[in-house]
């Protein structure tokens, strides 16, 4: 479990794992979705 603070209201939030798709703060009702890592672009030879 990972403990972080909400950027907007400083409430303590808990992430179950590093691969969580989003985090929601019930105190200020903000949800932040994480974007996936972009895939590498293959260059033509």
HELIX and SHEET records of a PDB file:
SHEET    1   A 2 UNK A   2  UNK A   5  0                                        
SHEET    2   A 2 UNK A  12  UNK A  15 -1                                        
SHEET    1   B 2 UNK A  22  UNK A  25  0                                        
SHEET    2   B 2 UNK A  30  UNK A  33 -1                                        
END                                                                             
